[in-house]
Amino acid sequence: MTITSDAVAPLIVVVGATGIQGGSVIRNLNQSPVKYRIRGITRDPNSGKAEDLKRLGVEVVGVNIVPSNEPAVRAAFNNADVVFGMTTISWHNLSADVEEAQGKLIVEAAHAANTKLLVFSGLPNVTEQSGGKYTKVVLFDSKAKVVAYARTLIPTIDVQASGYMSNIINPQMGMRKVGNNQFIWPAPVAEQSIATRAYPSIDTATDYGLFVRHAIESWYEASCVVKQDTFLAFSENCTHEDVKGTLENVLEATVTLLGAPNDPEANRAKLAAMRLPPQAVDAMVDSVGYMAEFGYFFGAEEREEHLRTKTEVERRAGRALRGWKDFIGDHKGRTLEHAAERNPRPVRASRTCAFLAKCKCLFNNIQ
């Protein structure tokens, strides 16, 4: 354990401390040989997860990061050497303006505290990188805009999370049992790209924080100079057909993989029939479309610098990043349990809220 209260240790402020990404950051910093003071920001400082963090030595601060709370947010960032920032957004109000305002508040609070480095959980700007073809993936674009704004004020490293492996055990999004050792997996990917388009993915709770730790520690090792401003957090880059094969091998079962319709309008009609809000339908249609055409990271995961980063992250951690075989093996029971619980009927209006609460996991922010 390296979390300390020693005033000479760097103070790392972690937004979303009880969530998937923030929790991963704290756990991995705690496993580092470098000593850190850690302040965890969460909306509920009395939750069970918050109490667990306190027992680790984390200073837990309860604050909701919204513009109306600006004084409390600034106070929570006071004296921070490094800030890990991330944003969340509601599928009931899928507004880029709301998420950008939240992100800019984090940036400005970090800047006001004279923070030396901001590590932000961003994503690609799909509108820009697709040449304006896909403009509705607001969960990605808004984060990219926050990162661009941050870089005008403070040294910033963007650590972009790939697809969550944990979606496979999500009761609303994962597999569905249809018979004895037979499952259907309705994957959020176009039918045409199931076997051809590789998708980067990560065991977020375990490994995302390793990339953030590497970003922070490599920055310190470079005398506080940002030498690489974007890190792509992924452990595997494989097709959904490949994942299906791993599922079948580990679970000793037959899995039928169902993709989204290739035609955007057919996909739109299918999603609209689930009574999702129009903005959620637009976002999901464009997400499936852009990923099929360009790839999740627009092919950047194949560049040498990002492949090298993976190796460096593993070297720093002293272990390999976890792949699909590891994840499915460790969660075999939960995968089967949730698959058996899933109702095969279409989502009704009474279930829409629960569905939307899980939908955001598809686009990573979760947190």
TORVOTOR-467721 format. One record per residue (C-alpha): residue number from 0; residue in one letter; y, z, x. Coordinates in steps of 0.2 Angstrom, whole numbers. Layout:
<resi->NUM; resn->a; Y->Y; Z->Z; X->X>
...
//
This chain:
<resi->0; resn->m; Y->0; Z->0; X->0>
<resi->1; resn->t; Y->17; Z->-5; X->7>
<resi->2; resn->i; Y->29; Z->0; X->-7>
<resi->3; resn->t; Y->41; Z->13; X->0>
<resi->4; resn->s; Y->56; Z->22; X->-4>
<resi->5; resn->d; Y->63; Z->21; X->14>
<resi->6; resn->a; Y->81; Z->15; X->13>
<resi->7; resn->v; Y->79; Z->4; X->28>
<resi->8; resn->a; Y->66; Z->-6; X->19>
<resi->9; resn->p; Y->72; Z->-22; X->10>
<resi->10; resn->l; Y->75; Z->-20; X->-8>
<resi->11; resn->i; Y->66; Z->-33; X->-18>
<resi->12; resn->v; Y->71; Z->-34; X->-37>
<resi->13; resn->v; Y->58; Z->-42; X->-48>
<resi->14; resn->v; Y->62; Z->-49; X->-65>
<resi->15; resn->g; Y->48; Z->-49; X->-78>
<resi->16; resn->a; Y->39; Z->-35; X->-68>
<resi->17; resn->t; Y->26; Z->-32; X->-81>
<resi->18; resn->g; Y->23; Z->-50; X->-85>
<resi->19; resn->i; Y->10; Z->-62; X->-77>
<resi->20; resn->q; Y->22; Z->-69; X->-63>
<resi->21; resn->g; Y->32; Z->-54; X->-60>
<resi->22; resn->g; Y->17; Z->-43; X->-59>
<resi->23; resn->s; Y->8; Z->-55; X->-47>
<resi->24; resn->v; Y->24; Z->-54; X->-36>
<resi->25; resn->i; Y->23; Z->-35; X->-35>
<resi->26; resn->r; Y->5; Z->-34; X->-32>
<resi->27; resn->n; Y->5; Z->-47; X->-18>
<resi->28; resn->l; Y->20; Z->-39; X->-10>
<resi->29; resn->n; Y->11; Z->-22; X->-11>
<resi->30; resn->q; Y->-3; Z->-30; X->-1>
<resi->31; resn->s; Y->8; Z->-36; X->13>
<resi->32; resn->p; Y->9; Z->-26; X->30>
<resi->33; resn->v; Y->28; Z->-27; X->28>
<resi->34; resn->k; Y->36; Z->-12; X->19>
<resi->35; resn->y; Y->47; Z->-15; X->4>
<resi->36; resn->r; Y->56; Z->-6; X->-9>
<resi->37; resn->i; Y->53; Z->-14; X->-26>
<resi->38; resn->r; Y->63; Z->-12; X->-42>
<resi->39; resn->g; Y->55; Z->-20; X->-57>
<resi->40; resn->i; Y->65; Z->-26; X->-71>
<resi->41; resn->t; Y->57; Z->-25; X->-88>
<resi->42; resn->r; Y->63; Z->-24; X->-106>
<resi->43; resn->d; Y->51; Z->-9; X->-110>
<resi->44; resn->p; Y->51; Z->4; X->-96>
<resi->45; resn->n; Y->39; Z->15; X->-105>
<resi->46; resn->s; Y->25; Z->2; X->-108>
<resi->47; resn->g; Y->8; Z->5; X->-101>
<resi->48; resn->k; Y->11; Z->-9; X->-88>
<resi->49; resn->a; Y->28; Z->-1; X->-83>
<resi->50; resn->e; Y->19; Z->16; X->-80>
<resi->51; resn->d; Y->6; Z->8; X->-69>
<resi->52; resn->l; Y->20; Z->1; X->-58>
<resi->53; resn->k; Y->29; Z->18; X->-57>
<resi->54; resn->r; Y->12; Z->25; X->-50>
<resi->55; resn->l; Y->13; Z->12; X->-37>
<resi->56; resn->g; Y->30; Z->18; X->-32>
<resi->57; resn->v; Y->40; Z->4; X->-40>
<resi->58; resn->e; Y->57; Z->9; X->-47>
<resi->59; resn->v; Y->56; Z->3; X->-65>
<resi->60; resn->v; Y->73; Z->-2; X->-74>
<resi->61; resn->g; Y->73; Z->-6; X->-92>
<resi->62; resn->v; Y->85; Z->-20; X->-96>
<resi->63; resn->n; Y->85; Z->-35; X->-107>
<resi->64; resn->i; Y->92; Z->-50; X->-98>
<resi->65; resn->v; Y->103; Z->-58; X->-110>
<resi->66; resn->p; Y->122; Z->-62; X->-108>
<resi->67; resn->s; Y->127; Z->-48; X->-120>
<resi->68; resn->n; Y->119; Z->-36; X->-108>
<resi->69; resn->e; Y->128; Z->-42; X->-92>
<resi->70; resn->p; Y->135; Z->-25; X->-86>
<resi->71; resn->a; Y->117; Z->-18; X->-87>
<resi->72; resn->v; Y->110; Z->-33; X->-78>
<resi->73; resn->r; Y->122; Z->-32; X->-64>
<resi->74; resn->a; Y->119; Z->-14; X->-62>
<resi->75; resn->a; Y->100; Z->-17; X->-61>
<resi->76; resn->f; Y->103; Z->-29; X->-47>
<resi->77; resn->n; Y->114; Z->-18; X->-37>
<resi->78; resn->n; Y->110; Z->-18; X->-18>
<resi->79; resn->a; Y->96; Z->-30; X->-19>
<resi->80; resn->d; Y->92; Z->-39; X->-3>
<resi->81; resn->v; Y->80; Z->-52; X->-12>
<resi->82; resn->v; Y->79; Z->-56; X->-31>
<resi->83; resn->f; Y->64; Z->-64; X->-39>
<resi->84; resn->g; Y->70; Z->-72; X->-55>
<resi->85; resn->m; Y->62; Z->-80; X->-70>
<resi->86; resn->t; Y->67; Z->-84; X->-88>
<resi->87; resn->t; Y->57; Z->-84; X->-104>
<resi->88; resn->i; Y->61; Z->-94; X->-120>
<resi->89; resn->s; Y->56; Z->-92; X->-138>
<resi->90; resn->w; Y->47; Z->-107; X->-147>
<resi->91; resn->h; Y->56; Z->-102; X->-163>
<resi->92; resn->n; Y->72; Z->-106; X->-154>
<resi->93; resn->l; Y->68; Z->-119; X->-141>
<resi->94; resn->s; Y->85; Z->-120; X->-134>
<resi->95; resn->a; Y->89; Z->-126; X->-116>
<resi->96; resn->d; Y->106; Z->-117; X->-118>
<resi->97; resn->v; Y->98; Z->-100; X->-121>
<resi->98; resn->e; Y->87; Z->-102; X->-106>
<resi->99; resn->e; Y->100; Z->-108; X->-95>
<resi->100; resn->a; Y->112; Z->-94; X->-100>
<resi->101; resn->q; Y->98; Z->-82; X->-96>
<resi->102; resn->g; Y->95; Z->-90; X->-79>
<resi->103; resn->k; Y->113; Z->-91; X->-75>
<resi->104; resn->l; Y->115; Z->-73; X->-78>
<resi->105; resn->i; Y->102; Z->-69; X->-66>
<resi->106; resn->v; Y->110; Z->-80; X->-53>
<resi->107; resn->e; Y->127; Z->-73; X->-55>
<resi->108; resn->a; Y->121; Z->-55; X->-55>
<resi->109; resn->a; Y->112; Z->-58; X->-39>
<resi->110; resn->h; Y->127; Z->-66; X->-32>
<resi->111; resn->a; Y->139; Z->-52; X->-37>
<resi->112; resn->a; Y->127; Z->-40; X->-29>
<resi->113; resn->n; Y->128; Z->-50; X->-12>
<resi->114; resn->t; Y->109; Z->-53; X->-13>
<resi->115; resn->k; Y->104; Z->-62; X->3>
<resi->116; resn->l; Y->90; Z->-73; X->-6>
<resi->117; resn->l; Y->85; Z->-78; X->-23>
<resi->118; resn->v; Y->68; Z->-84; X->-26>
<resi->119; resn->f; Y->67; Z->-92; X->-43>
<resi->120; resn->s; Y->53; Z->-98; X->-54>
<resi->121; resn->g; Y->58; Z->-116; X->-58>
<resi->122; resn->l; Y->50; Z->-132; X->-63>
<resi->123; resn->p; Y->53; Z->-150; X->-61>
<resi->124; resn->n; Y->68; Z->-158; X->-70>
<resi->125; resn->v; Y->58; Z->-170; X->-81>
<resi->126; resn->t; Y->72; Z->-179; X->-88>
<resi->127; resn->e; Y->79; Z->-184; X->-71>
<resi->128; resn->q; Y->62; Z->-187; X->-62>
<resi->129; resn->s; Y->56; Z->-198; X->-76>
<resi->130; resn->g; Y->72; Z->-209; X->-76>
<resi->131; resn->g; Y->77; Z->-203; X->-93>
<resi->132; resn->k; Y->61; Z->-208; X->-101>
<resi->133; resn->y; Y->55; Z->-190; X->-106>
<resi->134; resn->t; Y->70; Z->-179; X->-112>
<resi->135; resn->k; Y->63; Z->-166; X->-123>
<resi->136; resn->v; Y->53; Z->-155; X->-110>
<resi->137; resn->v; Y->67; Z->-142; X->-111>
<resi->138; resn->l; Y->56; Z->-128; X->-104>
<resi->139; resn->f; Y->56; Z->-138; X->-87>
<resi->140; resn->d; Y->73; Z->-145; X->-87>
<resi->141; resn->s; Y->82; Z->-129; X->-91>
<resi->142; resn->k; Y->74; Z->-120; X->-76>
<resi->143; resn->a; Y->78; Z->-135; X->-65>
<resi->144; resn->k; Y->96; Z->-134; X->-70>
<resi->145; resn->v; Y->96; Z->-115; X->-66>
<resi->146; resn->v; Y->90; Z->-118; X->-49>
<resi->147; resn->a; Y->103; Z->-132; X->-46>
<resi->148; resn->y; Y->116; Z->-120; X->-51>
<resi->149; resn->a; Y->109; Z->-106; X->-40>
<resi->150; resn->r; Y->110; Z->-116; X->-25>
<resi->151; resn->t; Y->129; Z->-118; X->-27>
<resi->152; resn->l; Y->131; Z->-99; X->-25>
<resi->153; resn->i; Y->117; Z->-91; X->-16>
<resi->154; resn->p; Y->102; Z->-96; X->-4>
<resi->155; resn->t; Y->88; Z->-101; X->-16>
<resi->156; resn->i; Y->70; Z->-105; X->-15>
<resi->157; resn->d; Y->62; Z->-113; X->-30>
<resi->158; resn->v; Y->43; Z->-107; X->-32>
<resi->159; resn->q; Y->36; Z->-118; X->-46>
<resi->160; resn->a; Y->21; Z->-113; X->-55>
<resi->161; resn->s; Y->7; Z->-126; X->-59>
<resi->162; resn->g; Y->-4; Z->-125; X->-74>
<resi->163; resn->y; Y->-11; Z->-108; X->-78>
<resi->164; resn->m; Y->-30; Z->-107; X->-76>
<resi->165; resn->s; Y->-29; Z->-92; X->-89>
<resi->166; resn->n; Y->-25; Z->-105; X->-103>
<resi->167; resn->i; Y->-44; Z->-108; X->-104>
<resi->168; resn->i; Y->-47; Z->-90; X->-109>
<resi->169; resn->n; Y->-32; Z->-90; X->-121>
<resi->170; resn->p; Y->-39; Z->-86; X->-139>
<resi->171; resn->q; Y->-27; Z->-99; X->-146>
<resi->172; resn->m; Y->-28; Z->-113; X->-133>
<resi->173; resn->g; Y->-45; Z->-111; X->-125>
<resi->174; resn->m; Y->-62; Z->-117; X->-129>
<resi->175; resn->r; Y->-70; Z->-115; X->-146>
<resi->176; resn->k; Y->-89; Z->-112; X->-149>
<resi->177; resn->v; Y->-97; Z->-124; X->-161>
<resi->178; resn->g; Y->-116; Z->-121; X->-158>
<resi->179; resn->n; Y->-128; Z->-112; X->-146>
<resi->180; resn->n; Y->-121; Z->-115; X->-129>
<resi->181; resn->q; Y->-110; Z->-129; X->-136>
<resi->182; resn->f; Y->-91; Z->-128; X->-134>
<resi->183; resn->i; Y->-76; Z->-139; X->-138>
<resi->184; resn->w; Y->-61; Z->-138; X->-127>
<resi->185; resn->p; Y->-45; Z->-146; X->-135>
<resi->186; resn->a; Y->-35; Z->-148; X->-118>
<resi->187; resn->p; Y->-17; Z->-152; X->-119>
<resi->188; resn->v; Y->-19; Z->-168; X->-109>
<resi->189; resn->a; Y->-19; Z->-187; X->-115>
<resi->190; resn->e; Y->-36; Z->-194; X->-118>
<resi->191; resn->q; Y->-33; Z->-208; X->-106>
<resi->192; resn->s; Y->-30; Z->-196; X->-92>
<resi->193; resn->i; Y->-44; Z->-184; X->-94>
<resi->194; resn->a; Y->-54; Z->-191; X->-80>
<resi->195; resn->t; Y->-41; Z->-200; X->-70>
<resi->196; resn->r; Y->-25; Z->-189; X->-68>
<resi->197; resn->a; Y->-27; Z->-174; X->-57>
<resi->198; resn->y; Y->-17; Z->-158; X->-63>
<resi->199; resn->p; Y->-12; Z->-144; X->-51>
<resi->200; resn->s; Y->-17; Z->-127; X->-57>
<resi->201; resn->i; Y->-17; Z->-109; X->-51>
<resi->202; resn->d; Y->-24; Z->-92; X->-55>
<resi->203; resn->t; Y->-7; Z->-86; X->-59>
<resi->204; resn->a; Y->-10; Z->-67; X->-60>
<resi->205; resn->t; Y->-19; Z->-66; X->-44>
<resi->206; resn->d; Y->-11; Z->-80; X->-33>
<resi->207; resn->y; Y->7; Z->-85; X->-39>
<resi->208; resn->g; Y->14; Z->-69; X->-30>
<resi->209; resn->l; Y->6; Z->-75; X->-14>
<resi->210; resn->f; Y->18; Z->-90; X->-14>
<resi->211; resn->v; Y->33; Z->-79; X->-18>
<resi->212; resn->r; Y->28; Z->-67; X->-4>
<resi->213; resn->h; Y->26; Z->-82; X->8>
<resi->214; resn->a; Y->43; Z->-88; X->3>
<resi->215; resn->i; Y->51; Z->-71; X->6>
<resi->216; resn->e; Y->43; Z->-67; X->23>
<resi->217; resn->s; Y->44; Z->-85; X->30>
<resi->218; resn->w; Y->63; Z->-84; X->26>
<resi->219; resn->y; Y->64; Z->-67; X->35>
<resi->220; resn->e; Y->54; Z->-74; X->50>
<resi->221; resn->a; Y->67; Z->-89; X->51>
<resi->222; resn->s; Y->81; Z->-77; X->53>
<resi->223; resn->c; Y->86; Z->-78; X->35>
<resi->224; resn->v; Y->88; Z->-97; X->35>
<resi->225; resn->v; Y->80; Z->-107; X->21>
<resi->226; resn->k; Y->70; Z->-120; X->29>
<resi->227; resn->q; Y->60; Z->-126; X->14>
<resi->228; resn->d; Y->69; Z->-124; X->-3>
<resi->229; resn->t; Y->54; Z->-128; X->-14>
<resi->230; resn->f; Y->36; Z->-122; X->-15>
<resi->231; resn->l; Y->23; Z->-128; X->-27>
<resi->232; resn->a; Y->11; Z->-114; X->-32>
<resi->233; resn->f; Y->-6; Z->-122; X->-35>
<resi->234; resn->s; Y->-23; Z->-119; X->-28>
<resi->235; resn->e; Y->-33; Z->-134; X->-35>
<resi->236; resn->n; Y->-28; Z->-152; X->-40>
<resi->237; resn->c; Y->-41; Z->-159; X->-50>
<resi->238; resn->t; Y->-44; Z->-168; X->-67>
<resi->239; resn->h; Y->-49; Z->-160; X->-83>
<resi->240; resn->e; Y->-65; Z->-169; X->-82>
<resi->241; resn->d; Y->-68; Z->-160; X->-65>
<resi->242; resn->v; Y->-64; Z->-143; X->-74>
<resi->243; resn->k; Y->-76; Z->-147; X->-88>
<resi->244; resn->g; Y->-90; Z->-149; X->-75>
<resi->245; resn->t; Y->-86; Z->-133; X->-67>
<resi->246; resn->l; Y->-86; Z->-124; X->-85>
<resi->247; resn->e; Y->-103; Z->-132; X->-89>
<resi->248; resn->n; Y->-110; Z->-126; X->-72>
<resi->249; resn->v; Y->-104; Z->-109; X->-72>
<resi->250; resn->l; Y->-106; Z->-105; X->-91>
<resi->251; resn->e; Y->-123; Z->-115; X->-92>
<resi->252; resn->a; Y->-117; Z->-124; X->-107>
<resi->253; resn->t; Y->-111; Z->-140; X->-114>
<resi->254; resn->v; Y->-93; Z->-143; X->-116>
<resi->255; resn->t; Y->-85; Z->-157; X->-125>
<resi->256; resn->l; Y->-67; Z->-161; X->-119>
<resi->257; resn->l; Y->-55; Z->-167; X->-132>
<resi->258; resn->g; Y->-38; Z->-173; X->-126>
<resi->259; resn->a; Y->-22; Z->-177; X->-136>
<resi->260; resn->p; Y->-20; Z->-194; X->-144>
<resi->261; resn->n; Y->-13; Z->-207; X->-131>
<resi->262; resn->d; Y->-1; Z->-214; X->-143>
<resi->263; resn->p; Y->15; Z->-202; X->-144>
<resi->264; resn->e; Y->17; Z->-205; X->-162>
<resi->265; resn->a; Y->-1; Z->-201; X->-166>
<resi->266; resn->n; Y->1; Z->-185; X->-156>
<resi->267; resn->r; Y->17; Z->-181; X->-165>
<resi->268; resn->a; Y->9; Z->-183; X->-182>
<resi->269; resn->k; Y->-5; Z->-172; X->-177>
<resi->270; resn->l; Y->6; Z->-158; X->-170>
<resi->271; resn->a; Y->18; Z->-159; X->-185>
<resi->272; resn->a; Y->3; Z->-157; X->-197>
<resi->273; resn->m; Y->1; Z->-140; X->-188>
<resi->274; resn->r; Y->18; Z->-135; X->-195>
<resi->275; resn->l; Y->26; Z->-132; X->-179>
<resi->276; resn->p; Y->45; Z->-133; X->-177>
<resi->277; resn->p; Y->51; Z->-150; X->-173>
<resi->278; resn->q; Y->58; Z->-145; X->-156>
<resi->279; resn->a; Y->41; Z->-138; X->-151>
<resi->280; resn->v; Y->33; Z->-155; X->-157>
<resi->281; resn->d; Y->45; Z->-165; X->-147>
<resi->282; resn->a; Y->43; Z->-154; X->-131>
<resi->283; resn->m; Y->24; Z->-155; X->-132>
<resi->284; resn->v; Y->23; Z->-174; X->-135>
<resi->285; resn->d; Y->35; Z->-177; X->-120>
<resi->286; resn->s; Y->25; Z->-165; X->-109>
<resi->287; resn->v; Y->8; Z->-174; X->-113>
<resi->288; resn->g; Y->17; Z->-191; X->-110>
<resi->289; resn->y; Y->26; Z->-187; X->-94>
<resi->290; resn->m; Y->11; Z->-178; X->-86>
<resi->291; resn->a; Y->-1; Z->-193; X->-90>
<resi->292; resn->e; Y->11; Z->-205; X->-83>
<resi->293; resn->f; Y->19; Z->-196; X->-68>
<resi->294; resn->g; Y->9; Z->-180; X->-65>
<resi->295; resn->y; Y->14; Z->-162; X->-67>
<resi->296; resn->f; Y->24; Z->-161; X->-51>
<resi->297; resn->f; Y->27; Z->-180; X->-50>
<resi->298; resn->g; Y->15; Z->-182; X->-36>
<resi->299; resn->a; Y->24; Z->-170; X->-25>
<resi->300; resn->e; Y->9; Z->-159; X->-23>
<resi->301; resn->e; Y->1; Z->-172; X->-12>
<resi->302; resn->r; Y->15; Z->-172; X->1>
<resi->303; resn->e; Y->11; Z->-165; X->18>
<resi->304; resn->e; Y->24; Z->-151; X->17>
<resi->305; resn->h; Y->16; Z->-144; X->1>
<resi->306; resn->l; Y->-2; Z->-145; X->7>
<resi->307; resn->r; Y->4; Z->-137; X->23>
<resi->308; resn->t; Y->12; Z->-123; X->13>
<resi->309; resn->k; Y->-5; Z->-119; X->4>
<resi->310; resn->t; Y->-13; Z->-117; X->21>
<resi->311; resn->e; Y->1; Z->-106; X->27>
<resi->312; resn->v; Y->0; Z->-95; X->11>
<resi->313; resn->e; Y->-19; Z->-93; X->14>
<resi->314; resn->r; Y->-17; Z->-88; X->32>
<resi->315; resn->r; Y->-4; Z->-75; X->28>
<resi->316; resn->a; Y->-14; Z->-68; X->14>
<resi->317; resn->g; Y->-30; Z->-68; X->25>
<resi->318; resn->r; Y->-40; Z->-76; X->11>
<resi->319; resn->a; Y->-42; Z->-92; X->1>
<resi->320; resn->l; Y->-33; Z->-96; X->-15>
<resi->321; resn->r; Y->-44; Z->-94; X->-30>
<resi->322; resn->g; Y->-51; Z->-110; X->-38>
<resi->323; resn->w; Y->-58; Z->-114; X->-55>
<resi->324; resn->k; Y->-75; Z->-109; X->-50>
<resi->325; resn->d; Y->-69; Z->-92; X->-45>
<resi->326; resn->f; Y->-58; Z->-90; X->-60>
<resi->327; resn->i; Y->-71; Z->-95; X->-73>
<resi->328; resn->g; Y->-85; Z->-85; X->-64>
<resi->329; resn->d; Y->-74; Z->-69; X->-65>
<resi->330; resn->h; Y->-69; Z->-72; X->-83>
<resi->331; resn->k; Y->-85; Z->-79; X->-90>
<resi->332; resn->g; Y->-87; Z->-65; X->-103>
<resi->333; resn->r; Y->-69; Z->-67; X->-109>
<resi->334; resn->t; Y->-71; Z->-86; X->-110>
<resi->335; resn->l; Y->-86; Z->-85; X->-121>
<resi->336; resn->e; Y->-80; Z->-71; X->-131>
<resi->337; resn->h; Y->-63; Z->-80; X->-135>
<resi->338; resn->a; Y->-72; Z->-96; X->-138>
<resi->339; resn->a; Y->-83; Z->-88; X->-151>
<resi->340; resn->e; Y->-68; Z->-79; X->-160>
<resi->341; resn->r; Y->-58; Z->-95; X->-161>
<resi->342; resn->n; Y->-57; Z->-102; X->-179>
<resi->343; resn->p; Y->-62; Z->-120; X->-180>
<resi->344; resn->r; Y->-50; Z->-124; X->-194>
<resi->345; resn->p; Y->-33; Z->-131; X->-191>
<resi->346; resn->v; Y->-18; Z->-120; X->-189>
<resi->347; resn->r; Y->-11; Z->-115; X->-206>
<resi->348; resn->a; Y->6; Z->-109; X->-209>
<resi->349; resn->s; Y->1; Z->-91; X->-209>
<resi->350; resn->r; Y->-5; Z->-93; X->-191>
<resi->351; resn->t; Y->9; Z->-103; X->-184>
<resi->352; resn->c; Y->18; Z->-88; X->-177>
<resi->353; resn->a; Y->3; Z->-83; X->-168>
<resi->354; resn->f; Y->0; Z->-100; X->-161>
<resi->355; resn->l; Y->18; Z->-102; X->-155>
<resi->356; resn->a; Y->17; Z->-86; X->-146>
<resi->357; resn->k; Y->3; Z->-93; X->-136>
<resi->358; resn->c; Y->10; Z->-111; X->-135>
<resi->359; resn->k; Y->22; Z->-106; X->-121>
<resi->360; resn->c; Y->8; Z->-103; X->-109>
<resi->361; resn->l; Y->5; Z->-121; X->-108>
<resi->362; resn->f; Y->22; Z->-123; X->-100>
<resi->363; resn->n; Y->21; Z->-108; X->-89>
<resi->364; resn->n; Y->32; Z->-96; X->-93>
<resi->365; resn->i; Y->26; Z->-84; X->-96>
<resi->366; resn->q; Y->27; Z->-72; X->-91>
//
